[in-house]
Amino acid sequence: MKITLQLEEIAMFGFGIFLFSLLPYPWWLFLVLFLAPDLGMLGYAFNNKAGAFVYNLFHHKGLAILLYGIGICLENHILQLLGIILFAHASFDRILGYGLKLEKGFKFTHLGELGKNN
């Protein structure tokens, strides 16, 4: 099952790249912004609860799709870009086994505990 989920995430990551190719931005911008959602880890400077909330907000595919959809409706390329970056980044994280965080701590995710063979 793990391989099937990873293949699904690879397809979503590829879809994010395809959607980016439809925007009028240079490819280097995708590379520069790709790791920006990891700024959500700064929430852990306060505590695990705040860290999990902020991290999950920056890695939630539903929010990414919402931003992209609003960007489409408003013909706003910046909102589309933000949605695509969040979506592609979250998919890539899931390929690597990083899931949404639980309030217990950074290494506890909806996909299992980081560092353990799940």
C-alpha positions as CSV (number, residue, x, y, z in Angstrom):
1,M,0.0,0.0,0.0
2,K,2.9,2.4,0.8
3,I,4.1,2.1,-2.9
4,T,0.6,2.8,-4.2
5,L,0.3,6.0,-2.0
6,Q,3.7,7.1,-3.1
7,L,2.8,6.6,-6.8
8,E,-0.3,8.6,-6.2
9,E,1.7,11.5,-4.7
10,I,4.2,11.4,-7.5
11,A,1.3,11.8,-9.9
12,M,0.0,14.8,-7.9
13,F,3.5,16.3,-7.8
14,G,3.7,16.0,-11.6
15,F,0.2,17.6,-11.9
16,G,1.5,20.5,-9.8
17,I,4.5,20.9,-12.1
18,F,2.1,20.8,-15.1
19,L,-0.1,23.5,-13.6
20,F,2.9,25.7,-12.9
21,S,3.9,25.3,-16.6
22,L,0.6,27.0,-17.5
23,L,1.5,30.1,-15.6
24,P,3.6,33.0,-17.0
25,Y,6.4,32.6,-14.5
26,P,10.0,31.4,-15.1
27,W,10.9,27.9,-13.9
28,W,13.5,29.3,-11.4
29,L,10.6,30.8,-9.4
30,F,9.2,27.3,-8.8
31,L,12.5,26.2,-7.5
32,V,12.9,29.2,-5.3
33,L,9.4,29.0,-3.8
34,F,9.3,25.2,-3.6
35,L,10.6,25.0,0.0
36,A,8.8,28.1,1.2
37,P,5.9,26.0,2.9
38,D,8.6,24.6,5.3
39,L,8.6,28.0,6.9
40,G,5.6,26.6,8.7
41,M,8.1,24.7,10.9
42,L,8.7,28.1,12.7
43,G,5.5,27.4,14.7
44,Y,7.5,24.8,16.6
45,A,9.5,27.7,18.2
46,F,6.4,28.3,20.4
47,N,5.2,24.8,21.2
48,N,4.1,21.5,19.6
49,K,0.5,22.6,19.3
50,A,1.3,25.8,17.5
51,G,3.9,24.1,15.4
52,A,1.5,21.4,14.3
53,F,-1.2,23.9,13.4
54,V,1.0,26.3,11.4
55,Y,2.9,23.4,9.7
56,N,-0.3,21.7,8.7
57,L,-1.8,24.9,7.4
58,F,1.2,25.3,5.1
59,H,1.0,21.7,4.0
60,H,-2.8,21.2,3.6
61,K,-3.8,20.2,0.0
62,G,-7.3,21.4,0.6
63,L,-6.1,24.9,1.2
64,A,-3.8,24.7,-1.8
65,I,-6.7,23.7,-4.0
66,L,-8.9,26.5,-2.5
67,L,-6.2,29.1,-3.2
68,Y,-5.7,27.8,-6.8
69,G,-9.4,27.8,-7.4
70,I,-9.9,31.3,-6.1
71,G,-7.0,32.3,-8.3
72,I,-8.7,30.8,-11.3
73,C,-12.0,32.5,-10.5
74,L,-10.3,35.9,-10.0
75,E,-7.8,35.4,-12.8
76,N,-5.1,36.0,-10.3
77,H,-1.9,34.3,-11.2
78,I,-0.3,35.0,-7.7
79,L,-3.1,33.0,-5.9
80,Q,-2.8,30.3,-8.5
81,L,1.0,30.2,-7.9
82,L,0.6,30.0,-4.2
83,G,-1.9,27.1,-4.5
84,I,0.4,25.2,-6.9
85,I,3.4,25.6,-4.7
86,L,1.6,24.4,-1.6
87,F,0.1,21.5,-3.5
88,A,3.3,20.4,-5.2
89,H,5.3,20.8,-2.0
90,A,2.8,18.8,0.1
91,S,2.8,16.1,-2.5
92,F,6.6,15.9,-2.5
93,D,6.7,15.8,1.3
94,R,4.2,12.8,1.2
95,I,6.4,11.0,-1.3
96,L,9.2,11.2,1.2
97,G,6.9,10.0,4.0
98,Y,6.3,13.4,5.7
99,G,2.7,13.8,6.6
100,L,0.6,16.3,8.5
101,K,1.8,16.7,12.0
102,L,0.2,15.6,15.2
103,E,0.3,17.7,18.3
104,K,2.6,15.2,20.1
105,G,5.6,16.6,18.3
106,F,7.2,17.1,14.9
107,K,8.1,13.5,14.2
108,F,4.5,12.3,14.7
109,T,2.5,12.5,11.5
110,H,-0.7,11.1,10.0
111,L,1.5,8.7,8.0
112,G,3.2,7.4,11.1
113,E,6.2,8.3,13.2
114,L,9.2,9.7,11.3
115,G,12.2,7.5,11.5
116,K,10.3,4.3,11.9
117,N,9.6,1.8,9.2
118,N,5.9,2.0,8.7
